[in-house]
Amino acid sequence: MTSIKAVPQKASLDPEKTFAEFFAGIGLMRMGLELDGWQISYSNDIDADKHNMYRTQFPDADEHFTLGDIHEMDAEAVPEVALATASFPCTDLSLAGERKGLAGKQSSAFWGFMRILEEMGSRRPPLVMLENVAGFLTSNGGEDIKQALLALNALGYAVDMMIVDAERFVPQSRVRLFVVGVFKEDSSTAASETRGFYETPLRPKALSDFVFSHPDIHWNLLDLPALPERSQSLEDIVEDLPSTDEMWWNDHRVSYFLNQVSAKHMEQLSFLMGGDRWSYATAFRRVRKGRSMAELRFDGIAGCLRTPKGGSARQILVKAGKGKVQLRLLSARECARLMGADDFKIDTSLNKALFGFGDAVCVPVIEWISRNCLSPLYEEWRASRQINDESACSLRRTA
């Protein structure tokens, strides 16, 4: 197995470059932002188990973490910051859910976040970032994302959108939509900015079409660089557990799994088993035509980590070679590595860890967005604020 990559070091934290993370989960948004010099000022989440994982990772959590329902939070308790992030629940926006959208019981938490921004008034942060599943773009025929963007516009934010697959950074397919809002004095529609818009890997056709068809939205589209090429594969994140470890399934369970594998996938698995070295794949159980099936992927990356609310959400690691096949669930450490949080301190049960990582953001994705989008916007805003302050001083002197 290839050795694990070196863990990136935090940049020097900027005392003015502060942020508040809503729906903080286990703190991976924080980890990504801190790699680019951001300083945490406030965190919130409703889940006690995730809060405990957060506290294990960040000893200073009690200084800034508020555990509770965002709908019941007091905006006065939120300090003035430069950035507010919101990774609100995806349950009602996901293709795997019931698609109730922003009116659903879980995803309606977005409006709790918007209420806080509104009530912050003049203390409102100049930058906002939303994160959710790509299904947010098509939820309720695009009406949910439209209403969310118009709500941001109403608070003075011009917006940009991008879709990023974590597969460009780590060996996990995890497609997420990001909305970045920047406070603009002029809240009129920037139609001229959309005429030169072009389709890119960050803005695929569906997103591009949405922008073109919504000139009523105040856009602030950025010219972003190309995403990096991933350097890791699945085998790079696998824990080297001995064959006697209790995580490995017994022969009966392995046999049951293999009986659920299609003939096509069984042929590919047999090829790997015939190799003289260990190879790795991942698998999910799916129900196809009323029958439980085991579906494998052999492309060197894992499927999207999910919260283990049902058996089908639990991702299985397949180790094949030397005439053998071994199976087990992905470990908590492997999940951490797939999220780019290699050194995350894990002191909880596997099930709670899977919930925590399955609901989180991918750390290097956040770092990339910060370096190429959030930080440049922050520097722009800070420069404009300085110019405005100097102009105000000049006017006072001449008065």
PAZAMAR-799576 format. One record per residue (C-alpha): residue number from 1; x, y, z; chain; residue in three letters. Coordinates in steps of 0.05 Angstrom, whole numbers. Last residue first. Example, Ala and Ser with C-alpha at 12.3 -4.5 7.8 and 13.67 -1.06 7.14 Angstrom:
+-----+--------+--------+--------+-------+-----+
!   n !      u !      v !      w ! chain ! res !
+-----+--------+--------+--------+-------+-----+
!   2 !    273 !    -21 !    143 !     A ! SER !
!   1 !    246 !    -90 !    156 !     A ! ALA !
+-----+--------+--------+--------+-------+-----+
This chain:
+-----+--------+--------+--------+-------+-----+
!   n !      u !      v !      w ! chain ! res !
+-----+--------+--------+--------+-------+-----+
! 399 !   -325 !   1399 !    112 !     A ! ALA !
! 398 !   -258 !   1386 !     80 !     A ! THR !
! 397 !   -232 !   1343 !    137 !     A ! ARG !
! 396 !   -298 !   1305 !    143 !     A ! ARG !
! 395 !   -297 !   1289 !     68 !     A ! LEU !
! 394 !   -226 !   1263 !     72 !     A ! SER !
! 393 !   -244 !   1218 !    131 !     A ! CYS !
! 392 !   -303 !   1190 !     93 !     A ! ALA !
! 391 !   -259 !   1177 !     32 !     A ! SER !
! 390 !   -208 !   1141 !     75 !     A ! GLU !
! 389 !   -262 !   1097 !    105 !     A ! ASP !
! 388 !   -290 !   1082 !     36 !     A ! ASN !
! 387 !   -221 !   1063 !     10 !     A ! ILE !
! 386 !   -209 !   1018 !     70 !     A ! GLN !
! 385 !   -276 !    985 !     61 !     A ! ARG !
! 384 !   -260 !    973 !    -13 !     A ! SER !
! 383 !   -194 !    940 !      5 !     A ! ALA !
! 382 !   -227 !    896 !     58 !     A ! ARG !
! 381 !   -281 !    875 !      8 !     A ! TRP !
! 380 !   -230 !    858 !    -46 !     A ! GLU !
! 379 !   -188 !    819 !      5 !     A ! GLU !
! 378 !   -250 !    780 !     26 !     A ! TYR !
! 377 !   -268 !    765 !    -46 !     A ! LEU !
! 376 !   -198 !    739 !    -59 !     A ! PRO !
! 375 !   -202 !    698 !      5 !     A ! SER !
! 374 !   -270 !    667 !    -12 !     A ! LEU !
! 373 !   -257 !    647 !    -84 !     A ! CYS !
! 372 !   -191 !    615 !   -102 !     A ! ASN !
! 371 !   -160 !    603 !    -33 !     A ! ARG !
! 370 !   -227 !    590 !      2 !     A ! SER !
! 369 !   -254 !    545 !    -53 !     A ! ILE !
! 368 !   -191 !    504 !    -52 !     A ! TRP !
! 367 !   -191 !    498 !     25 !     A ! GLU !
! 366 !   -264 !    477 !     23 !     A ! ILE !
! 365 !   -250 !    423 !    -28 !     A ! VAL !
! 364 !   -189 !    401 !     12 !     A ! PRO !
! 363 !   -233 !    389 !     74 !     A ! VAL !
! 362 !   -291 !    350 !     43 !     A ! CYS !
! 361 !   -355 !    372 !     76 !     A ! VAL !
! 360 !   -392 !    332 !    129 !     A ! ALA !
! 359 !   -457 !    292 !    135 !     A ! ASP !
! 358 !   -426 !    224 !    121 !     A ! GLY !
! 357 !   -367 !    241 !    165 !     A ! PHE !
! 356 !   -409 !    250 !    227 !     A ! GLY !
! 355 !   -458 !    195 !    214 !     A ! PHE !
! 354 !   -402 !    146 !    199 !     A ! LEU !
! 353 !   -368 !    167 !    264 !     A ! ALA !
! 352 !   -432 !    155 !    303 !     A ! LYS !
! 351 !   -438 !     85 !    274 !     A ! ASN !
! 350 !   -364 !     69 !    285 !     A ! LEU !
! 349 !   -369 !     88 !    358 !     A ! SER !
! 348 !   -333 !    149 !    386 !     A ! THR !
! 347 !   -263 !    175 !    399 !     A ! ASP !
! 346 !   -238 !    195 !    330 !     A ! ILE !
! 345 !   -187 !    251 !    327 !     A ! LYS !
! 344 !   -183 !    276 !    255 !     A ! PHE !
! 343 !   -113 !    267 !    228 !     A ! ASP !
! 342 !   -132 !    247 !    157 !     A ! ASP !
! 341 !   -188 !    298 !    148 !     A ! ALA !
! 340 !   -188 !    296 !     72 !     A ! GLY !
! 339 !   -259 !    269 !     72 !     A ! MET !
! 338 !   -236 !    201 !     45 !     A ! LEU !
! 337 !   -184 !    202 !    100 !     A ! ARG !
! 336 !   -237 !    210 !    154 !     A ! ALA !
! 335 !   -278 !    154 !    123 !     A ! CYS !
! 334 !   -217 !    109 !    124 !     A ! GLU !
! 333 !   -207 !    126 !    198 !     A ! ARG !
! 332 !   -279 !    108 !    213 !     A ! ALA !
! 331 !   -271 !     41 !    180 !     A ! SER !
! 330 !   -303 !     22 !    114 !     A ! LEU !
! 329 !   -347 !    -39 !    124 !     A ! LEU !
! 328 !   -315 !   -107 !    114 !     A ! ARG !
! 327 !   -299 !   -157 !     59 !     A ! LEU !
! 326 !   -242 !   -203 !     42 !     A ! GLN !
! 325 !   -231 !   -238 !    -25 !     A ! VAL !
! 324 !   -178 !   -291 !    -39 !     A ! LYS !
! 323 !   -138 !   -322 !    -95 !     A ! GLY !
! 322 !    -78 !   -277 !    -82 !     A ! LYS !
! 321 !   -122 !   -216 !    -93 !     A ! GLY !
! 320 !   -184 !   -181 !    -70 !     A ! ALA !
! 319 !   -201 !   -130 !    -15 !     A ! LYS !
! 318 !   -272 !   -104 !    -20 !     A ! VAL !
! 317 !   -292 !    -46 !     26 !     A ! LEU !
! 316 !   -367 !    -39 !     38 !     A ! ILE !
! 315 !   -405 !     26 !     42 !     A ! GLN !
! 314 !   -463 !     30 !     90 !     A ! ARG !
! 313 !   -520 !     69 !     59 !     A ! ALA !
! 312 !   -557 !      6 !     36 !     A ! SER !
! 311 !   -563 !    -18 !    108 !     A ! GLY !
! 310 !   -604 !     42 !    129 !     A ! GLY !
! 309 !   -594 !    108 !    164 !     A ! LYS !
! 308 !   -518 !    102 !    156 !     A ! PRO !
! 307 !   -503 !    175 !    138 !     A ! THR !
! 306 !   -471 !    175 !     70 !     A ! ARG !
! 305 !   -401 !    173 !     40 !     A ! LEU !
! 304 !   -403 !    181 !    -35 !     A ! CYS !
! 303 !   -375 !    121 !    -72 !     A ! GLY !
! 302 !   -302 !    103 !    -63 !     A ! ALA !
! 301 !   -249 !    112 !   -116 !     A ! ILE !
! 300 !   -202 !     65 !   -152 !     A ! GLY !
! 299 !   -247 !     53 !   -213 !     A ! ASP !
! 298 !   -272 !    -16 !   -193 !     A ! PHE !
! 297 !   -342 !     -1 !   -168 !     A ! ARG !
! 296 !   -385 !    -56 !   -139 !     A ! LEU !
! 295 !   -460 !    -66 !   -135 !     A ! GLU !
! 294 !   -487 !   -117 !    -86 !     A ! ALA !
! 293 !   -560 !   -133 !   -102 !     A ! MET !
! 292 !   -622 !   -139 !    -59 !     A ! SER !
! 291 !   -682 !   -159 !   -102 !     A ! ARG !
! 290 !   -747 !   -121 !   -113 !     A ! GLY !
! 289 !   -729 !   -101 !   -184 !     A ! LYS !
! 288 !   -662 !    -75 !   -159 !     A ! ARG !
! 287 !   -652 !    -60 !    -85 !     A ! VAL !
! 286 !   -582 !    -35 !    -75 !     A ! ARG !
! 285 !   -524 !    -58 !    -30 !     A ! ARG !
! 284 !   -463 !    -14 !    -38 !     A ! PHE !
! 283 !   -392 !    -34 !    -58 !     A ! ALA !
! 282 !   -321 !    -10 !    -56 !     A ! THR !
! 281 !   -259 !    -36 !    -92 !     A ! ALA !
! 280 !   -188 !    -54 !    -72 !     A ! TYR !
! 279 !   -131 !    -95 !   -102 !     A ! SER !
! 278 !    -83 !   -139 !    -64 !     A ! TRP !
! 277 !    -25 !   -167 !   -103 !     A ! ARG !
! 276 !    -13 !   -231 !   -144 !     A ! ASP !
! 275 !    -77 !   -222 !   -183 !     A ! GLY !
! 274 !   -130 !   -276 !   -191 !     A ! GLY !
! 273 !   -176 !   -244 !   -140 !     A ! MET !
! 272 !   -177 !   -182 !   -183 !     A ! LEU !
! 271 !   -201 !   -221 !   -244 !     A ! PHE !
! 270 !   -253 !   -256 !   -201 !     A ! SER !
! 269 !   -280 !   -188 !   -180 !     A ! LEU !
! 268 !   -287 !   -167 !   -253 !     A ! GLN !
! 267 !   -325 !   -231 !   -270 !     A ! GLU !
! 266 !   -368 !   -223 !   -208 !     A ! MET !
! 265 !   -386 !   -153 !   -230 !     A ! HIS !
! 264 !   -413 !   -179 !   -296 !     A ! LYS !
! 263 !   -448 !   -238 !   -264 !     A ! ALA !
! 262 !   -483 !   -193 !   -214 !     A ! SER !
! 261 !   -463 !   -196 !   -140 !     A ! VAL !
! 260 !   -516 !   -217 !    -89 !     A ! GLN !
! 259 !   -488 !   -287 !    -81 !     A ! ASN !
! 258 !   -421 !   -255 !    -65 !     A ! LEU !
! 257 !   -452 !   -220 !     -5 !     A ! PHE !
! 256 !   -480 !   -283 !     25 !     A ! TYR !
! 255 !   -413 !   -318 !     16 !     A ! SER !
! 254 !   -377 !   -262 !     51 !     A ! VAL !
! 253 !   -427 !   -265 !    109 !     A ! ARG !
! 252 !   -417 !   -340 !    116 !     A ! HIS !
! 251 !   -341 !   -335 !    111 !     A ! ASP !
! 250 !   -336 !   -284 !    168 !     A ! ASN !
! 249 !   -332 !   -210 !    155 !     A ! TRP !
! 248 !   -270 !   -169 !    171 !     A ! TRP !
! 247 !   -281 !   -117 !    226 !     A ! MET !
! 246 !   -261 !   -168 !    279 !     A ! GLU !
! 245 !   -188 !   -163 !    258 !     A ! ASP !
! 244 !   -157 !   -231 !    244 !     A ! THR !
! 243 !   -139 !   -212 !    172 !     A ! SER !
! 242 !    -96 !   -157 !    200 !     A ! PRO !
! 241 !   -119 !    -85 !    187 !     A ! LEU !
! 240 !    -76 !    -42 !    141 !     A ! ASP !
! 239 !   -123 !     17 !    137 !     A ! GLU !
! 238 !   -141 !     36 !     66 !     A ! VAL !
! 237 !   -130 !    109 !     46 !     A ! ILE !
! 236 !    -77 !     99 !     -9 !     A ! ASP !
! 235 !   -113 !     37 !    -36 !     A ! GLU !
! 234 !   -171 !     81 !    -58 !     A ! LEU !
! 233 !   -129 !    124 !   -104 !     A ! SER !
! 232 !    -91 !    188 !    -90 !     A ! GLN !
! 231 !    -61 !    242 !   -136 !     A ! SER !
! 230 !   -125 !    277 !   -156 !     A ! ARG !
! 229 !   -119 !    328 !   -212 !     A ! GLU !
! 228 !   -130 !    400 !   -191 !     A ! PRO !
! 227 !   -192 !    442 !   -208 !     A ! LEU !
! 226 !   -184 !    493 !   -263 !     A ! ALA !
! 225 !   -181 !    566 !   -243 !     A ! PRO !
! 224 !   -242 !    610 !   -226 !     A ! LEU !
! 223 !   -266 !    671 !   -265 !     A ! ASP !
! 222 !   -320 !    695 !   -217 !     A ! LEU !
! 221 !   -394 !    706 !   -229 !     A ! LEU !
! 220 !   -426 !    759 !   -184 !     A ! ASN !
! 219 !   -499 !    749 !   -201 !     A ! TRP !
! 218 !   -560 !    790 !   -180 !     A ! HIS !
! 217 !   -618 !    744 !   -199 !     A ! ILE !
! 216 !   -670 !    771 !   -248 !     A ! ASP !
! 215 !   -626 !    748 !   -306 !     A ! PRO !
! 214 !   -649 !    677 !   -289 !     A ! HIS !
! 213 !   -649 !    634 !   -352 !     A ! SER !
! 212 !   -575 !    644 !   -367 !     A ! PHE !
! 211 !   -556 !    625 !   -296 !     A ! VAL !
! 210 !   -599 !    563 !   -296 !     A ! PHE !
! 209 !   -571 !    541 !   -363 !     A ! ASP !
! 208 !   -500 !    546 !   -336 !     A ! SER !
! 207 !   -519 !    504 !   -276 !     A ! LEU !
! 206 !   -549 !    449 !   -319 !     A ! ALA !
! 205 !   -491 !    455 !   -368 !     A ! LYS !
! 204 !   -435 !    446 !   -318 !     A ! PRO !
! 203 !   -407 !    504 !   -278 !     A ! ARG !
! 202 !   -344 !    480 !   -244 !     A ! LEU !
! 201 !   -326 !    437 !   -304 !     A ! PRO !
! 200 !   -338 !    499 !   -347 !     A ! THR !
! 199 !   -395 !    528 !   -388 !     A ! GLU !
! 198 !   -388 !    600 !   -408 !     A ! TYR !
! 197 !   -416 !    666 !   -382 !     A ! PHE !
! 196 !   -401 !    726 !   -426 !     A ! GLY !
! 195 !   -473 !    749 !   -425 !     A ! ARG !
! 194 !   -482 !    735 !   -351 !     A ! THR !
! 193 !   -440 !    793 !   -325 !     A ! GLU !
! 192 !   -479 !    842 !   -367 !     A ! SER !
! 191 !   -542 !    823 !   -331 !     A ! ALA !
! 190 !   -516 !    846 !   -264 !     A ! ALA !
! 189 !   -584 !    853 !   -231 !     A ! THR !
! 188 !   -586 !    913 !   -183 !     A ! SER !
! 187 !   -561 !    904 !   -112 !     A ! SER !
! 186 !   -509 !    960 !   -115 !     A ! ASP !
! 185 !   -476 !    964 !    -46 !     A ! GLU !
! 184 !   -452 !    892 !    -56 !     A ! LYS !
! 183 !   -446 !    839 !     -2 !     A ! PHE !
! 182 !   -414 !    776 !    -29 !     A ! VAL !
! 181 !   -451 !    710 !    -36 !     A ! GLY !
! 180 !   -419 !    643 !    -51 !     A ! VAL !
! 179 !   -465 !    584 !    -68 !     A ! VAL !
! 178 !   -434 !    515 !    -68 !     A ! PHE !
! 177 !   -463 !    451 !    -99 !     A ! LEU !
! 176 !   -434 !    384 !    -80 !     A ! ARG !
! 175 !   -412 !    321 !   -117 !     A ! VAL !
! 174 !   -377 !    268 !    -74 !     A ! ARG !
! 173 !   -341 !    212 !   -111 !     A ! SER !
! 172 !   -286 !    192 !    -63 !     A ! GLN !
! 171 !   -212 !    181 !    -77 !     A ! PRO !
! 170 !   -193 !    252 !    -53 !     A ! VAL !
! 169 !   -181 !    319 !    -88 !     A ! PHE !
! 168 !   -213 !    317 !   -157 !     A ! ARG !
! 167 !   -261 !    263 !   -131 !     A ! GLU !
! 166 !   -289 !    317 !    -84 !     A ! ALA !
! 165 !   -335 !    335 !   -142 !     A ! ASP !
! 164 !   -348 !    410 !   -144 !     A ! VAL !
! 163 !   -409 !    447 !   -170 !     A ! ILE !
! 162 !   -406 !    523 !   -172 !     A ! MET !
! 161 !   -451 !    581 !   -158 !     A ! MET !
! 160 !   -441 !    657 !   -153 !     A ! ASP !
! 159 !   -483 !    708 !   -116 !     A ! VAL !
! 158 !   -493 !    782 !   -104 !     A ! ALA !
! 157 !   -512 !    793 !    -31 !     A ! TYR !
! 156 !   -553 !    853 !     -8 !     A ! GLY !
! 155 !   -602 !    819 !     39 !     A ! LEU !
! 154 !   -654 !    815 !    -16 !     A ! ALA !
! 153 !   -602 !    783 !    -61 !     A ! ASN !
! 152 !   -593 !    727 !    -10 !     A ! LEU !
! 151 !   -668 !    715 !    -11 !     A ! ALA !
! 150 !   -666 !    716 !    -87 !     A ! LEU !
! 149 !   -613 !    661 !    -85 !     A ! LEU !
! 148 !   -653 !    617 !    -38 !     A ! ALA !
! 147 !   -717 !    628 !    -78 !     A ! GLN !
! 146 !   -682 !    608 !   -142 !     A ! LYS !
! 145 !   -650 !    547 !   -109 !     A ! ILE !
! 144 !   -718 !    523 !    -86 !     A ! ASP !
! 143 !   -753 !    537 !   -153 !     A ! GLU !
! 142 !   -705 !    496 !   -194 !     A ! GLY !
! 141 !   -759 !    446 !   -214 !     A ! GLY !
! 140 !   -778 !    432 !   -142 !     A ! ASN !
! 139 !   -705 !    412 !   -126 !     A ! SER !
! 138 !   -664 !    418 !   -190 !     A ! THR !
! 137 !   -604 !    458 !   -165 !     A ! LEU !
! 136 !   -609 !    431 !    -94 !     A ! PHE !
! 135 !   -598 !    362 !   -124 !     A ! GLY !
! 134 !   -524 !    380 !   -127 !     A ! ALA !
! 133 !   -522 !    367 !    -52 !     A ! VAL !
! 132 !   -510 !    425 !     -4 !     A ! ASN !
! 131 !   -462 !    481 !     14 !     A ! GLU !
! 130 !   -478 !    554 !     26 !     A ! LEU !
! 129 !   -425 !    608 !     32 !     A ! MET !
! 128 !   -434 !    679 !     57 !     A ! VAL !
! 127 !   -388 !    739 !     54 !     A ! LEU !
! 126 !   -396 !    812 !     77 !     A ! PRO !
! 125 !   -421 !    787 !    145 !     A ! PRO !
! 124 !   -484 !    822 !    172 !     A ! ARG !
! 123 !   -468 !    868 !    231 !     A ! ARG !
! 122 !   -511 !    923 !    199 !     A ! SER !
! 121 !   -573 !    879 !    206 !     A ! GLY !
! 120 !   -558 !    816 !    245 !     A ! MET !
! 119 !   -632 !    801 !    242 !     A ! GLU !
! 118 !   -629 !    787 !    168 !     A ! GLU !
! 117 !   -570 !    740 !    174 !     A ! LEU !
! 116 !   -604 !    703 !    231 !     A ! ILE !
! 115 !   -669 !    696 !    192 !     A ! ARG !
! 114 !   -630 !    669 !    132 !     A ! MET !
! 113 !   -600 !    614 !    176 !     A ! PHE !
! 112 !   -669 !    595 !    201 !     A ! GLY !
! 111 !   -693 !    595 !    129 !     A ! TRP !
! 110 !   -641 !    543 !    112 !     A ! PHE !
! 109 !   -668 !    500 !    168 !     A ! ALA !
! 108 !   -724 !    485 !    118 !     A ! SER !
! 107 !   -678 !    429 !     95 !     A ! SER !
! 106 !   -700 !    384 !    153 !     A ! GLN !
! 105 !   -776 !    389 !    157 !     A ! LYS !
! 104 !   -785 !    401 !     83 !     A ! GLY !
! 103 !   -806 !    470 !     56 !     A ! ALA !
! 102 !   -736 !    480 !     27 !     A ! LEU !
! 101 !   -746 !    420 !    -17 !     A ! GLY !
! 100 !   -797 !    365 !     -6 !     A ! LYS !
!  99 !   -754 !    320 !    -50 !     A ! ARG !
!  98 !   -772 !    255 !    -14 !     A ! GLU !
!  97 !   -700 !    235 !     -4 !     A ! GLY !
!  96 !   -649 !    197 !    -47 !     A ! ALA !
!  95 !   -650 !    252 !   -100 !     A ! LEU !
!  94 !   -628 !    298 !    -44 !     A ! SER !
!  93 !   -663 !    364 !    -29 !     A ! LEU !
!  92 !   -706 !    343 !     30 !     A ! ASP !
!  91 !   -650 !    308 !     68 !     A ! THR !
!  90 !   -596 !    359 !     49 !     A ! CYS !
!  89 !   -590 !    391 !    118 !     A ! PRO !
!  88 !   -556 !    460 !    120 !     A ! PHE !
!  87 !   -482 !    467 !    106 !     A ! SER !
!  86 !   -483 !    542 !    123 !     A ! ALA !
!  85 !   -422 !    586 !    124 !     A ! THR !
!  84 !   -417 !    657 !    150 !     A ! ALA !
!  83 !   -357 !    701 !    132 !     A ! LEU !
!  82 !   -326 !    766 !    155 !     A ! ALA !
!  81 !   -352 !    761 !    226 !     A ! VAL !
!  80 !   -392 !    802 !    277 !     A ! GLU !
!  79 !   -410 !    757 !    334 !     A ! PRO !
!  78 !   -473 !    713 !    336 !     A ! VAL !
!  77 !   -508 !    718 !    403 !     A ! ALA !
!  76 !   -551 !    777 !    378 !     A ! GLU !
!  75 !   -580 !    731 !    325 !     A ! ALA !
!  74 !   -615 !    691 !    380 !     A ! ASP !
!  73 !   -622 !    618 !    363 !     A ! MET !
!  72 !   -689 !    582 !    365 !     A ! GLU !
!  71 !   -695 !    566 !    291 !     A ! HIS !
!  70 !   -622 !    545 !    290 !     A ! ILE !
!  69 !   -638 !    488 !    338 !     A ! ASP !
!  68 !   -584 !    479 !    391 !     A ! GLY !
!  67 !   -512 !    469 !    412 !     A ! LEU !
!  66 !   -473 !    534 !    411 !     A ! THR !
!  65 !   -399 !    527 !    400 !     A ! PHE !
!  64 !   -353 !    588 !    412 !     A ! HIS !
!  63 !   -311 !    579 !    475 !     A ! GLU !
!  62 !   -334 !    508 !    488 !     A ! ASP !
!  61 !   -301 !    486 !    423 !     A ! ALA !
!  60 !   -231 !    506 !    444 !     A ! ASP !
!  59 !   -207 !    434 !    450 !     A ! PRO !
!  58 !   -223 !    422 !    376 !     A ! PHE !
!  57 !   -222 !    349 !    352 !     A ! GLN !
!  56 !   -256 !    319 !    413 !     A ! THR !
!  55 !   -304 !    378 !    418 !     A ! ARG !
!  54 !   -325 !    368 !    346 !     A ! TYR !
!  53 !   -338 !    294 !    358 !     A ! MET !
!  52 !   -381 !    312 !    418 !     A ! ASN !
!  51 !   -419 !    364 !    377 !     A ! HIS !
!  50 !   -431 !    311 !    324 !     A ! LYS !
!  49 !   -464 !    267 !    377 !     A ! ASP !
!  48 !   -504 !    326 !    405 !     A ! ALA !
!  47 !   -535 !    344 !    338 !     A ! ASP !
!  46 !   -565 !    414 !    333 !     A ! ILE !
!  45 !   -504 !    451 !    306 !     A ! ASP !
!  44 !   -472 !    518 !    316 !     A ! ASN !
!  43 !   -403 !    549 !    311 !     A ! SER !
!  42 !   -375 !    619 !    324 !     A ! TYR !
!  41 !   -310 !    658 !    319 !     A ! SER !
!  40 !   -265 !    612 !    279 !     A ! ILE !
!  39 !   -204 !    645 !    247 !     A ! GLN !
!  38 !   -190 !    637 !    172 !     A ! TRP !
!  37 !   -118 !    627 !    149 !     A ! GLY !
!  36 !   -126 !    583 !     88 !     A ! ASP !
!  35 !   -118 !    516 !    124 !     A ! LEU !
!  34 !   -165 !    545 !    176 !     A ! GLU !
!  33 !   -220 !    545 !    124 !     A ! LEU !
!  32 !   -214 !    471 !    109 !     A ! GLY !
!  31 !   -213 !    450 !    182 !     A ! MET !
!  30 !   -272 !    495 !    199 !     A ! ARG !
!  29 !   -314 !    465 !    145 !     A ! MET !
!  28 !   -293 !    397 !    173 !     A ! LEU !
!  27 !   -321 !    414 !    241 !     A ! GLY !
!  26 !   -360 !    353 !    265 !     A ! ILE !
!  25 !   -427 !    381 !    244 !     A ! GLY !
!  24 !   -421 !    457 !    235 !     A ! ALA !
!  23 !   -494 !    468 !    215 !     A ! PHE !
!  22 !   -474 !    542 !    219 !     A ! PHE !
!  21 !   -401 !    561 !    215 !     A ! GLU !
!  20 !   -383 !    632 !    236 !     A ! ALA !
!  19 !   -321 !    663 !    205 !     A ! PHE !
!  18 !   -263 !    710 !    220 !     A ! THR !
!  17 !   -210 !    739 !    174 !     A ! LYS !
!  16 !   -194 !    797 !    221 !     A ! GLU !
!  15 !   -151 !    756 !    269 !     A ! PRO !
!  14 !   -116 !    723 !    209 !     A ! ASP !
!  13 !    -94 !    652 !    225 !     A ! LEU !
!  12 !    -26 !    632 !    201 !     A ! SER !
!  11 !    -38 !    576 !    151 !     A ! ALA !
!  10 !    -54 !    508 !    179 !     A ! LYS !
!   9 !    -10 !    450 !    157 !     A ! GLN !
!   8 !    -28 !    400 !    104 !     A ! PRO !
!   7 !    -26 !    327 !    126 !     A ! VAL !
!   6 !     28 !    288 !     89 !     A ! ALA !
!   5 !      1 !    236 !     42 !     A ! LYS !
!   4 !    -13 !    166 !     67 !     A ! ILE !
!   3 !     37 !    113 !     46 !     A ! SER !
!   2 !     22 !     71 !    -15 !     A ! THR !
!   1 !      0 !      0 !      0 !     A ! MET !
+-----+--------+--------+--------+-------+-----+
